[in-house]
Amino acid sequence: MRIDKYLWCTRYFKTRNKATEACRKGLVRINGDTCKPSREVLPSDKITLRKNQLEMQLTVLDIPPQRVGAKWVGIYRQDTTPAEDLEQHKLIRATKEYYRKKGTGRPTKKDRRDLEAYREDPDDDWDPDAKTP
């Protein structure tokens, strides 16, 4: 089976086109070598995949006949991504969503004051509201 089809079948990508693009960009490697989307995948191959700033590693256990449900993905691949990398990725995602959630609208007056207090430097004499001569 082709690598792009395998990644789509095992639900690493939502569409096969996205899997193909990842292969073309060099984000997918089989046994340490970058590969084209048409590269064949065999059982016991080691695949390294970079997605969402995370380097995922997996081992091919078997080739699925078609796209499989989320329950059955474990039959066809084994995820060997180090736990430290997963924890680091969770931490990065948590820091991005720390203060303001996406889609919550414009910052409030309190948000603006907090930002100004954070940016304010007591040794700084520059005044952004001052007119230049």
Buried (B, 14 or more C-beta within 10 A) or exposed (E): EBBBBBBBBBBBBEEBEBBBBBBBEEBBBBEEEBBEBEBEBEEEBEBBBBBEEBBBBBEBBEBBEEEBEEEEBEEBBEEEBEEEEEEEBEEEEEEEEEEEEEEEEEEEEEEEEEEEEEEEEEEEEEEEEEEEE
